[in-house]
Amino acid sequence: MEEKTYVRAGVLARAASGEVVPTLATVQAFVQGCGGNMDQAVRLWRRARAERLQPAGWKSSTAQRLRPQYLKDFRGLRLGMIALRHESGHPTLRELEALAESQGNRLPRSTLAAVLHGNAIPSEALLDAFVRACATQRRNVGIAWWIAAWKRAWIDHAEGGYRRRAIPADRAVGSVHDSVRLDITSLLDWNLRDGHHPGMLESIATRAVSEWHTEQSRAAYNRWLSSMEPA
């Protein structure tokens, strides 16, 4: 084997011991020397490396649950990107940058690191480059689903900024529930003070119920994301 692969016998023995995950180059040399199925070997190697580097606190099914179709904001999108990288064999940031460059895309690893650590939000171009780089490492990556998830996250981000600006600076608001209560209370005061038709109260009540349902949905989504956060 050493003569066939030009890899030292000790390295080959350690790779076959089952005690470590060898480098991809060693796996490819080993399979080539044995005349095995290279595609299958690479898939198994990616799975083994992903398992070894699995984020603390994750179960084996966690990554599979973070599909882009379910993601609504940049917090969820970050977790989805971590999951996609994990399912792709956990390539290093340098490897992802090189893969993107080979496809004619820019994926600066410093920027990607900031995004994956939650210190920055990704641009649409960066997410596209990231997903395409990961797509070279695994099958059935729906790029269109990821772009749709980014657009939902951007809308959520923009609306969140608007809601924060719309709250008066002198009225402290501690939660989404408080902001909804402040909004509805202001509308009621305005209608009752200015003598508007009582029928307006029905529309205000309808809006209050709608806001409540939205708040409950957001809370459930945040609880779901919290269960996915790496330890």
C-alpha positions in Angstrom: 0.0 0.0 0.0 2.8 2.4 0.8 4.4 1.7 -2.6 1.0 2.2 -4.4 -0.1 5.4 -2.6 3.2 7.1 -1.7 1.7 7.5 1.8 3.7 6.2 4.8 2.6 2.9 6.2 2.1 4.4 9.6 -0.3 7.0 8.3 -2.3 4.4 6.5 -2.4 2.2 9.6 -3.6 5.0 11.7 -6.3 5.9 9.1 -7.6 2.3 9.2 -7.5 2.1 13.0 -10.9 3.7 13.5 -9.5 5.9 16.2 -9.2 9.1 14.2 -10.8 10.7 11.2 -8.0 10.9 8.7 -7.5 13.7 6.2 -9.4 13.5 2.9 -6.1 13.1 1.0 -5.2 10.1 3.1 -8.7 8.6 2.5 -8.5 9.2 -1.3 -5.0 7.6 -1.4 -6.2 4.6 0.6 -9.2 4.0 -1.6 -7.2 4.4 -4.7 -4.6 1.9 -3.5 -7.4 -0.6 -2.7 -9.4 0.1 -5.9 -12.5 1.1 -4.0 -15.4 3.4 -4.7 -14.1 6.9 -4.4 -17.5 8.7 -4.3 -18.8 6.5 -1.6 -15.6 6.8 0.4 -15.7 10.6 0.2 -19.4 10.7 1.4 -18.5 8.5 4.3 -15.5 10.6 5.2 -17.7 13.8 5.2 -20.2 12.1 7.4 -17.5 11.0 9.8 -15.8 14.4 10.0 -19.2 16.1 10.5 -20.0 13.7 13.4 -16.6 14.4 15.0 -17.1 18.2 14.7 -20.8 18.2 15.6 -21.6 21.3 17.7 -21.9 20.7 21.4 -25.4 19.9 22.5 -26.7 18.9 19.0 -28.4 15.7 18.3 -27.9 13.8 15.1 -31.2 15.1 13.8 -30.8 18.7 14.7 -29.2 19.8 11.4 -31.9 18.0 9.4 -34.6 20.0 11.2 -33.1 23.4 10.3 -34.3 23.5 6.7 -34.4 26.9 5.0 -38.2 26.6 4.5 -38.7 27.0 8.3 -36.4 29.9 8.9 -37.9 33.4 9.4 -35.1 35.7 10.7 -31.4 36.1 10.7 -31.0 34.2 14.0 -32.6 31.2 12.3 -30.7 31.7 9.1 -27.4 31.6 11.1 -28.3 28.3 12.6 -29.4 27.0 9.2 -26.0 27.9 7.8 -24.3 26.1 10.6 -26.4 23.1 9.9 -25.7 23.2 6.2 -22.0 23.4 6.8 -22.3 20.5 9.3 -24.2 18.3 6.7 -21.6 19.2 4.1 -18.8 17.5 6.1 -17.9 20.6 8.1 -15.4 22.1 5.6 -13.1 24.7 7.1 -13.7 28.4 6.4 -10.6 28.4 4.2 -11.9 25.4 2.2 -15.3 27.2 1.7 -13.5 30.4 0.6 -11.5 28.3 -1.9 -14.6 26.5 -3.2 -16.5 29.8 -3.7 -13.5 31.3 -5.5 -13.4 28.3 -7.9 -17.0 29.0 -8.7 -16.3 32.7 -9.4 -17.8 33.9 -6.1 -16.4 35.9 -3.1 -16.7 34.3 0.3 -14.3 36.1 2.7 -13.6 33.7 5.6 -13.4 36.6 8.1 -16.8 37.8 7.2 -18.2 34.3 7.1 -16.8 33.7 10.6 -18.5 36.8 11.9 -21.8 35.7 10.4 -21.6 32.1 11.8 -20.7 33.5 15.3 -23.7 35.8 15.2 -21.7 39.0 15.1 -22.9 40.1 11.6 -25.8 39.4 9.3 -25.0 37.9 5.8 -25.6 39.7 2.6 -27.7 37.9 0.0 -24.5 37.5 -2.2 -22.5 36.0 0.7 -25.3 33.6 1.5 -25.6 32.6 -2.1 -21.8 32.0 -2.3 -21.9 30.0 0.9 -24.7 27.7 -0.2 -23.2 27.1 -3.6 -19.9 26.2 -2.0 -21.6 23.8 0.3 -23.6 22.4 -2.6 -20.3 21.0 -4.0 -20.0 18.8 -0.9 -23.5 17.3 -0.8 -26.5 16.8 -3.0 -29.9 18.3 -3.0 -29.1 21.8 -1.8 -32.0 24.0 -2.7 -30.4 27.4 -3.4 -33.7 29.0 -4.2 -35.0 28.0 -0.8 -32.1 29.7 0.9 -32.5 32.9 -1.0 -36.2 33.0 -0.1 -35.2 32.5 3.6 -32.8 35.4 3.3 -35.5 37.6 2.0 -37.8 36.7 4.8 -35.1 37.4 7.3 -34.3 40.8 5.7 -38.0 41.8 5.9 -38.1 40.7 9.5 -34.9 42.7 10.2 -36.3 45.8 8.5 -39.7 45.6 10.3 -37.9 45.1 13.6 -36.0 48.3 13.1 -39.1 50.2 12.2 -40.9 48.9 15.3 -38.1 50.0 17.5 -38.0 53.5 15.9 -41.9 53.8 16.2 -41.8 53.5 20.0 -41.5 56.9 21.7 -38.2 57.3 23.4 -39.8 58.3 26.7 -41.9 55.2 26.9 -39.8 52.2 28.0 -40.9 49.0 26.3 -39.6 45.8 27.8 -41.0 43.2 25.3 -43.1 42.7 22.2 -46.1 42.3 24.4 -45.5 45.7 26.0 -45.2 47.3 22.6 -48.4 45.8 21.4 -50.2 46.9 24.6 -48.8 50.4 24.1 -50.0 50.5 20.5 -53.5 49.3 21.3 -53.8 51.6 24.3 -52.8 54.6 22.2 -55.5 53.8 19.6 -58.2 53.4 22.2 -57.3 56.7 23.9 -57.3 58.4 20.5 -60.8 57.1 19.6 -62.4 57.7 23.0 -60.9 61.2 23.4 -61.9 62.5 20.0 -65.4 60.9 20.0 -65.0 58.5 17.1 -67.8 56.1 16.3 -67.9 53.1 18.8 -67.8 50.8 15.8 -64.1 51.6 15.5 -63.6 49.6 18.7 -64.3 46.4 16.8 -61.5 47.0 14.3 -59.2 47.8 17.2 -60.1 44.6 19.0 -59.6 42.6 15.8 -56.1 44.2 15.5 -55.4 43.4 19.1 -56.3 39.7 18.6 -54.2 39.6 15.4 -51.2 41.1 17.2 -51.6 38.6 20.0 -51.6 35.7 17.6 -48.5 37.1 15.9 -46.8 37.5 19.2 -47.6 33.9 20.2 -46.3 32.6 16.8 -43.1 34.5 17.3 -42.6 33.2 20.8 -43.1 29.6 19.6 -40.6 30.1 16.8 -38.1 31.6 19.3 -38.5 28.6 21.6 -38.0 26.3 18.7 -34.8 28.1 17.7 -33.6 28.1 21.3 -33.9 24.3 21.3 -31.6 24.2 18.3 -28.8 26.5 19.6 -25.5 24.8 20.1 -24.5 24.6 23.7 
